[in-house]
Amino acid sequence: MKHYRNAFLLALTAVVVLGACSSELKDEEDLPGFPRVYGAHGAGYALMGSENFHAHDIRMNLGWDITGCQDCHNVDYSGGVTGQSCNASGCHVAADGGPEACYVCHGDSQTKAAYPQRYSSHATHLEGGMYSATTIACSDCHDLPANFEDPVHIDMETPGKAEVRLMNALASTQTMGTTGTPAYDAAAGTCANTYCHGNFTNGNNAAVAWKGDDQAACGSCHGQGAGNPLPGGTHIQNENCSGCHTGVIDENRRFIDKSLHVNGILNVFGEQRTDW
């Protein structure tokens, strides 16, 4: 009799767990990771090195939308009917929003840095880089969501895609030689007509690929990619940059003060000019 009772309780548990998780997903094929009674989602769902790691499932099958997980794990992911808290591993911290914390999907769960790090371009823009100390905020390029479920964040129109609007005032800086307005091509993954990448007097106005490498080197925005950094057009072809741009760059073309580069202001003979 004891064995029958245990078998009945196990079956009842399976019905409760899978039934709760099936409140919106009706068929097994629709369930995240093809859940089984053991651990609900199958072996390795919480193991980072596993092929069944939940991040893969969330990306490939759920379009990054984890709100359905709340059906089983509670609205704050503290456990719910499963008794399994998503915040217990150390990767997700309840005080930060648990699995909805910004750094979980686009950041570093170890340092808790809340910005995308898949491509080095994000770090360079947000923290400054080799050629400029200029930094920009996330909101300068993206409409920031009010919360995880905000339509500008998780939506079915552009699943897995970030809407880039280039609202940064620096990108829109106007000079006498500016042409067009800043624009992001989602299909090509390129930014065009930005002051930051050569849309200025005697500049190259380069269309730069977000996933590309070394697209801010001397010669990419002004000059030639082969190595000549001298702007074209009406600019004097004098290779001694430091002779005119005093305090910005030295005779070896090493920056003295990166904050004076790519800042919307032309520094000539120690004076700031905007009439160019």
C-alpha positions, 0 to 999 in steps of 0.5 A: 500500500505504501508503494502505491501511495508514493506512486500516487503522490509522485504522479500528483506532483507531476500534474501540479508542476506541469499543469501550472507551467501549462497555463499558457503553453498547451502542448509539450513542444511549446514548453520551455526546454521540453520539461520533464518531471525531474527538474521540470525543464530537463537535465542541465537547464541551470548549468551554464555549459549545458546544451539545455542551459536555460539562456539558450532556450530563452533566446531561441524559443521565447524571444527573450520573453521570460514573463511566462516563467512567473506562472511557476516561479512567482512574479518575483521569481522567488519559487512559486509552486515549484519551490525553486527560486531563480534568485538562489544561484547567485547569478540573479539577485532579487534586489536587482530585479532577479532574472529581469535585471539588465545585466543578465541579458546584456551585461556581465552577471559577475561584475553586474555591469548593466550594458551589452558586452557582446560586442566591444563597441558598447564598452567603447561608446559607454566608457570611452576608448583609445581615440576619445574620452567622449562617453554616451548614455544608453538613452542617447541611442535607445528608447529605454523601457520603463520596465521589463515588459515595456513594448520598447523592450520585449515585443513581437514586432522586432523580437530579439532586436534593439530599436536604435534611434540615434538621439545623441546630440553629438552624433547630430553635430552640424558643421559647414560640411555636414550632410544628411542626418544620423541613421541606423540601418538595422538590416545592415547593422550600420550607422551613417551620417554621424559626426562621430564617424566623419560627417563633418567638414572634410570628413569621410562620413563613413557608414560604420558596422556595429559589429566591425573592428577598428572603425575609429582609427585615424584615417577612418573618419578623416583621411585614408584607411591605409594610414594617412589621417589628414582630412581631405577637401580644403584641409591643408596637407601638413602631416605635423598635426601637433603644429595646429592642434596644440594640446590635443596630439603630439608630434608622434600622433599620440593624444595628449588630451583625448577629451578634446577629440570627437567632442564637437569642437575644433581645437586650433592653436589652443583655441576652440572653434565651432565655425567650421 
